[in-house]
Amino acid sequence: MRNMMKEYLGNDYSDNHLKNFCLYWMKGRETKPAWENTEEGKARFNEWRQKNDLDCLYFDGDLRADTLMSAWTPISWVANCLNREYGIVFCKDPKDDPNRDLRLLAEDRDAYLPPKHELVQLLDRFLELAELRCNYILLPDRDMNSARYNCEVAGIGSVCLYDEVPPMLYHLFEENWFGKYFDRALPLDPVKWVKRERLEAGFRDGIINQDHVIPFLNGLHPGNGKNLREEAEIREALTNMISLLESRMKAMEKSPYIAVVDAFEQVPDLNMGYDSEFKYGEALMEDGTIIPLFSETELWEVMQERRLGFIDFETGKFPNYTGVRLRKDYEEVFVTKRKRGKTFFSIMHEIAKEVTCYEN
């Protein structure tokens, strides 16, 4: 499985995953532009994020990318819990010296986080997973990113959810909360998105609705976030967070980004017409033959997007879809074959090995 943290840090990467995250944050700050609420300022920030945020690095610069579970949140839980008696409070970016606490944790972690302590061992396992693709998602809309921490809800105001997963999953189904972001991402809906992102493990019995969202803490309503301070709560939450990431990683390993050719070789008639192609894709989805096909979607969703005109099937380009793309030098080949009357399926069948998808 590809590790973008390792690629980003290069020779500075180590098996000390806490140090990796501290170095990653400090490195990013070296080039991060000051925020300016102008078109030019936003463009500079977006460019920086595409080159320096792990979530964007995993998704080839797509600004809808997001971290599923913040690494700093559990770091601060554990570090502040274990050092409370000494009056030490760790902050990710203190105003007097933004990198001060990151340096302390990176250079002398054992002084603040005893390696044999159960919470520290759980934190280490979480951070090991948090570097990997299993901790990164593609949101239906990039504006949902900041709302996962502080969500503005009509009639209620700002609600702090602490960027935690259960509240996100719970409020997907409410229009005034996260449901509104799917209005801009049709035909995607919350259930399809959960399946696409392999987040089924966040629901009891695989039933994707509000009533089956699994909270990180027993007794805490899944729609509520909480800043944790007590050791028992932190232990329980970290255990559940690790379990979710491990489940997601297993799902990705079980159903990796299957080569396009594997599905198209099953097409019985490579010259079938448009309607037949569409119905064939629907049938494969219904019997589970090709779930999932691409990294960020299923073939059925691709075909739905085709019908809605989001994909230019005459040029072979996917302007609004980042999960799959043709190598640029094959776009001309695609157009040539298309002009000769070949179907999309037949062309993709022939050049499938030249299609690139995101790697696990």
Long-range contacts (C-beta under 8 A, 24 or more apart in sequence): 1-132, 1-133, 1-249, 1-252, 1-253, 1-360, 2-58, 2-133, 2-359, 2-360, 3-131, 3-132, 4-54, 4-57, 4-58, 4-131, 4-133, 5-54, 5-131, 6-131, 7-57, 8-52, 8-54, 8-57, 16-109, 17-124, 17-127, 17-128, 17-130, 17-131, 18-75, 18-105, 18-106, 18-109, 18-113, 18-123, 18-124, 18-127, 19-105, 19-106, 19-109, 20-127, 20-131, 21-71, 21-72, 21-75, 21-127, 21-130, 21-131, 22-102, 22-103, 22-105, 22-106, 23-106, 24-54, 25-72, 25-92, 25-102, 26-99, 26-102, 26-103, 26-106, 27-52, 28-52, 28-53, 29-98, 29-99, 54-131, 54-136, 55-136, 55-137, 58-133, 58-136, 58-358, 59-136, 59-138, 59-296, 59-322, 59-358, 60-322, 60-358, 62-138, 62-322, 63-142, 64-138, 64-139, 64-140, 64-141, 64-142, 65-136, 65-137, 65-138, 65-139, 66-136, 66-137, 66-138, 66-139, 66-144, 66-145, 66-148, 67-130, 67-135, 67-136, 67-137, 68-134, 68-135, 68-136, 68-137, 68-165, 68-245, 68-248, 69-126, 69-130, 69-135, 69-163, 69-164, 69-165, 69-241, 69-244, 69-245, 70-163, 71-126, 71-127, 71-130, 73-162, 73-163, 73-164, 74-123, 74-126, 74-127, 74-234, 74-237, 74-238, 74-241, 75-105, 75-123, 75-127, 77-227, 77-228, 77-229, 77-234, 77-237, 77-238, 78-113, 78-119, 78-120, 78-122, 78-123, 78-234, 78-238, 79-105, 79-112, 79-113, 80-229, 81-119, 81-229, 81-230, 81-231, 81-234, 82-112, 82-113, 82-114, 82-117, 82-119, 82-120, 83-112, 88-112, 118-235, 119-231, 119-234, 119-235, 119-238, 122-235, 122-238, 122-239, 122-242, 123-238, 125-242, 126-238, 126-241, 126-242, 126-245, 129-242, 129-245, 129-246, 129-249, 130-245, 132-245, 132-249, 133-249, 133-252, 133-359, 133-360, 134-245, 134-246, 134-248, 134-249, 134-252, 135-245, 137-197, 137-199, 138-197, 138-296, 138-322, 139-181, 140-181, 140-182, 140-184, 140-185, 140-188, 140-193, 141-181, 141-182, 141-184, 141-185, 143-181, 144-178, 144-181, 147-178, 147-181, 151-177, 151-178, 153-177, 160-225, 161-224, 161-225, 162-225, 162-226, 162-227, 163-225, 164-216, 164-225, 164-226, 165-199, 165-202, 165-216, 165-241, 165-244, 166-202, 166-213, 166-214, 166-215, 166-216, 166-222, 166-223, 167-222, 167-223, 167-224, 167-225, 169-194, 169-199, 169-202, 169-203, 169-213, 169-222, 170-210, 170-213, 170-222, 170-223, 171-223, 173-209, 173-210, 186-308, 187-301, 187-304, 187-305, 187-308, 188-301, 192-301, 195-291, 195-298, 196-292, 196-296, 196-297, 196-298, 196-301, 198-248, 198-251, 198-252, 199-244, 199-248, 200-251, 201-243, 201-244, 201-247, 201-248, 201-251, 202-244, 214-240, 216-240, 216-241, 252-360, 253-360, 255-291, 255-292, 256-360, 257-292, 257-294, 257-295, 257-357, 257-358, 257-359, 257-360, 258-290, 258-292, 258-293, 259-352, 259-353, 259-355, 260-293, 260-294, 260-324, 260-348, 260-352, 260-355, 260-357, 261-349, 261-352, 261-353, 263-289, 263-290, 263-293, 263-299, 264-345, 264-348, 264-349, 264-352, 265-349, 266-290, 267-345, 267-349, 270-343, 270-345, 270-346, 270-349, 271-342, 271-343, 271-346, 272-343, 272-345, 273-343, 274-343, 277-303, 277-343, 277-344, 277-345, 278-303, 278-306, 278-307, 294-323, 294-324, 294-357, 295-323, 295-324, 295-357, 295-358, 295-359, 295-360, 296-322, 296-323, 296-358, 297-321, 297-323, 297-324, 306-344, 313-338, 313-344, 314-338, 316-347, 323-357, 323-358, 324-355, 324-356, 324-357, 325-355, 325-356, 326-351, 326-354, 326-355, 327-354, 327-355, 327-356, 330-354
